[in-house]
Amino acid sequence: MELTRRELLGGLGGLALGAAMVGVGAREVFGAKKEGVPALPWPYKKLDPEAVAHAAYEAYFRGACCYGVFSAIVDGLAQKVGAPYTAIPTELWVVGEGGMAGTSNLCGTLNGASYAIFLVAGGMEKEIRGKAYNIIQDLYHWYEQTALPLYKPAKAKKYEGKIVKSKSGSTLCHVSVTNWCKASGFKSFSPARDERCGRLVASVSMHTVELLNNYFAGSFQRNYKLSAAAESCRSCHDKGSALENTRGIMECGQCHFNLGTEHPK
């Protein structure tokens, strides 16, 4: 659901009413008054993972990966909850395309999912923030370790043939796409890769909604953790270690692939 400027301005009026719904009026954020903008987390209602996945797949071909995930979840909540979700200009998340403005950094699916998760489960307070981070980190490790994409549309938009699954071993767009190209034999600018990313958007959206549904039902638990190899690296490089020169909680081997020769036995 994309908003015109007129609809957005009208939605902001509804946003003030939505604030009353959640018991929040004007508030100050870093000294700036925010009229009718409720503090995070915002209300959540259970979503249908398959419906969101389908919406995300369709949205990908309008505004790419980050937009596809974020807009599918937010639009689903806009339909179920209404304000304040109806006032979010979801087209802003188009900038997350291809690892942020096409730079192939953090995969746009994870970027969009992170914002959606934090919107409903996060907040300024460290305790609340940590709960949202817990969900996000589980999602990221799932992404690194799972052969994707899982979603298959009833009718493909860009490529009708078989789309193979691959494990990225990384949260980076560059690595994820390259590993899929190696596994599939397709080029990175091919229609097949475009189709693969559309299905990846749907897959991440679906799993994100499953995590959120479980979280708000009180049944969320982390199912994915770093590999033993990555934890071994952290024992020397993370907080409190001898070197303490990194803050990473992602897989190491995709970038630091000469670990065996760089490190003393």
C-alpha positions in Angstrom: 0.0 0.0 0.0 1.7 3.2 -1.2 0.6 6.6 0.0 0.3 9.8 -2.0 1.3 13.0 -0.3 -2.4 13.9 0.2 -3.1 10.5 1.7 -0.1 10.8 4.0 -1.2 14.2 5.3 -4.6 12.8 5.8 -3.1 9.8 7.5 -1.2 12.0 9.9 -4.5 13.3 11.1 -5.5 9.8 11.8 -2.2 9.2 13.5 -3.2 11.6 16.2 -6.4 9.6 16.8 -4.3 6.4 16.8 -2.1 7.9 19.5 -5.1 8.3 21.7 -6.0 4.7 21.0 -2.7 3.5 22.5 -2.8 6.2 25.3 -0.1 8.5 24.0 -0.4 12.2 23.2 2.4 14.6 22.4 5.8 13.5 23.5 9.4 14.9 23.2 12.2 13.0 21.5 15.6 14.7 21.9 13.9 17.9 22.8 11.6 17.9 19.7 7.9 17.6 20.2 6.3 14.8 18.3 2.6 15.4 18.1 0.5 12.3 18.2 3.3 9.9 17.5 3.2 7.0 19.9 6.3 5.7 21.5 7.7 2.3 20.4 6.8 -0.5 20.5 3.6 -0.1 18.4 0.6 -2.5 18.7 0.8 -5.8 17.0 -1.8 -8.3 15.8 -1.1 -11.7 14.5 -0.4 -11.9 10.8 -0.8 -14.7 8.2 2.8 -15.6 7.2 1.8 -16.9 3.8 -0.3 -13.8 3.0 2.6 -11.6 4.0 5.0 -13.7 1.9 2.8 -13.3 -1.2 2.5 -9.5 -0.6 6.3 -9.2 -0.2 6.9 -11.2 -3.4 4.7 -8.8 -5.3 6.2 -5.7 -3.6 9.7 -6.8 -4.5 9.0 -6.1 -8.1 7.8 -2.6 -7.3 10.5 -1.4 -4.9 13.0 -4.2 -4.4 14.1 -6.2 -1.3 14.1 -3.9 1.7 10.8 -2.3 0.7 9.3 -5.7 -0.1 9.8 -7.1 3.4 9.0 -3.9 5.3 5.9 -2.8 3.3 4.4 -6.3 3.4 4.6 -6.5 7.2 3.6 -2.8 7.8 0.7 -2.9 5.3 -0.5 -6.1 6.9 -0.5 -4.3 10.3 -2.2 -1.3 8.7 -5.1 -3.5 7.6 -5.4 -5.1 11.0 -4.5 -2.3 13.4 -4.9 0.9 11.4 -3.1 4.0 12.8 -0.3 4.6 13.3 0.8 2.1 10.5 -1.4 3.8 8.0 0.8 6.9 8.1 4.1 5.3 7.4 5.5 6.3 3.9 6.8 2.7 3.1 8.4 4.0 -0.1 11.2 5.4 2.1 12.5 1.8 2.4 13.2 1.5 -1.3 16.7 3.0 -0.5 17.5 -0.3 1.2 17.6 -2.0 -2.3 20.5 -4.3 -2.9 22.3 -3.8 0.4 21.4 -0.1 0.7 21.3 2.0 -2.5 22.7 -1.0 -4.5 26.0 -1.2 -2.6 25.6 -4.9 -1.8 26.1 -4.4 2.0 23.5 -5.9 4.5 20.9 -7.8 2.5 17.9 -5.6 2.0 15.5 -8.4 3.3 17.2 -8.3 6.7 17.3 -4.6 6.7 13.6 -4.3 6.1 12.8 -7.1 8.6 14.9 -5.5 11.3 12.9 -2.2 11.1 9.6 -4.0 11.1 10.6 -6.1 14.1 11.9 -3.1 16.1 8.7 -1.1 15.3 6.6 -3.6 17.1 9.0 -5.1 19.7 11.7 -2.5 20.3 12.1 0.8 22.0 14.5 3.3 23.6 14.8 1.4 26.9 17.7 -1.1 26.9 15.6 -3.9 28.2 13.0 -3.6 25.5 15.7 -2.9 22.8 17.4 -6.1 23.8 14.2 -8.2 23.3 13.9 -6.9 19.7 17.6 -7.5 19.1 17.2 -11.1 20.3 14.5 -11.7 17.6 16.6 -9.9 14.9 19.8 -11.9 15.7 17.9 -15.2 15.5 16.6 -14.1 12.1 20.1 -13.2 10.9 21.6 -16.6 11.9 18.6 -18.4 10.3 19.4 -16.5 7.1 23.1 -17.4 7.2 22.5 -21.1 7.8 19.3 -21.9 5.8 19.2 -22.9 2.2 17.0 -20.2 0.6 14.7 -19.3 -0.9 11.9 -21.4 0.5 8.9 -19.6 -1.0 7.6 -20.6 -4.4 4.9 -18.4 -6.1 1.9 -19.9 -7.9 3.2 -18.1 -11.0 6.7 -16.8 -11.3 7.2 -13.2 -12.5 10.7 -13.2 -13.9 11.8 -16.8 -14.4 9.7 -20.0 -14.8 12.5 -22.5 -14.4 13.9 -24.1 -11.3 15.3 -21.8 -8.7 17.9 -23.6 -6.6 18.4 -23.0 -2.9 21.7 -22.0 -1.4 23.2 -21.2 2.0 24.7 -17.7 2.1 26.9 -18.2 5.2 26.7 -14.4 5.5 24.2 -11.6 5.9 25.8 -9.5 3.1 23.9 -9.1 -0.2 27.2 -9.5 -2.1 28.0 -12.8 -0.6 24.5 -14.1 -0.6 24.0 -13.4 -4.3 27.5 -14.6 -5.3 27.0 -17.9 -3.5 23.6 -18.4 -5.1 25.2 -17.7 -8.6 27.9 -20.3 -7.9 25.3 -22.9 -6.9 22.8 -22.1 -9.7 25.1 -21.3 -12.6 23.2 -18.1 -13.3 24.6 -14.6 -13.7 24.0 -11.9 -11.0 22.1 -9.7 -13.5 19.9 -12.5 -15.0 16.1 -12.8 -14.7 16.7 -16.0 -12.7 18.6 -14.1 -10.0 15.9 -11.4 -10.0 13.3 -14.2 -9.4 15.5 -15.7 -6.7 15.6 -12.4 -4.8 11.9 -12.0 -5.1 11.4 -15.4 -3.5 14.0 -14.6 -0.9 12.1 -11.4 0.1 9.0 -13.6 0.5 10.9 -16.2 2.5 12.4 -13.7 4.9 9.0 -11.9 5.3 7.3 -15.2 6.1 9.9 -16.2 8.7 9.9 -12.8 10.3 6.1 -12.9 10.8 6.4 -16.4 12.2 9.0 -15.1 14.7 6.8 -12.1 15.6 3.7 -14.3 16.0 5.6 -16.6 18.4 7.0 -13.6 20.3 3.7 -12.0 21.0 2.2 -15.4 21.8 4.9 -15.9 24.4 6.4 -18.9 22.7 9.5 -17.4 20.9 12.8 -19.0 21.6 16.1 -18.7 19.7 16.7 -21.6 17.5 19.8 -20.4 15.7 23.2 -19.5 17.0 26.7 -18.9 15.7 28.8 -21.8 14.4 31.4 -23.3 16.6 34.1 -21.9 14.3 32.7 -18.3 14.6 32.5 -18.7 18.4 36.1 -19.9 18.4 37.1 -16.7 16.6 35.2 -14.6 19.1 37.1 -16.2 22.0 40.2 -14.2 20.9 38.6 -11.1 19.3 35.4 -10.3 21.2 34.7 -8.3 24.4 36.9 -9.3 27.3 39.3 -11.4 25.1 43.0 -11.0 24.6 42.6 -8.8 21.5 39.1 -7.4 21.8 39.3 -5.8 18.4 35.9 -6.8 16.9 32.2 -6.6 17.8 31.0 -9.1 15.2 28.4 -11.8 15.9 28.3 -13.0 12.3 30.0 -15.9 10.5 33.7 -15.2 9.9 34.7 -17.6 7.2 33.1 -16.0 4.2 35.4 -12.9 4.4 38.3 -14.2 6.5 38.9 -17.3 4.4 42.6 -17.6 5.2 42.1 -18.3 8.9 44.1 -21.5 8.8 47.2 -19.8 7.5 46.8 -16.4 9.2 46.6 -17.8 12.7 49.3 -19.7 14.6 48.6 -23.3 15.3 
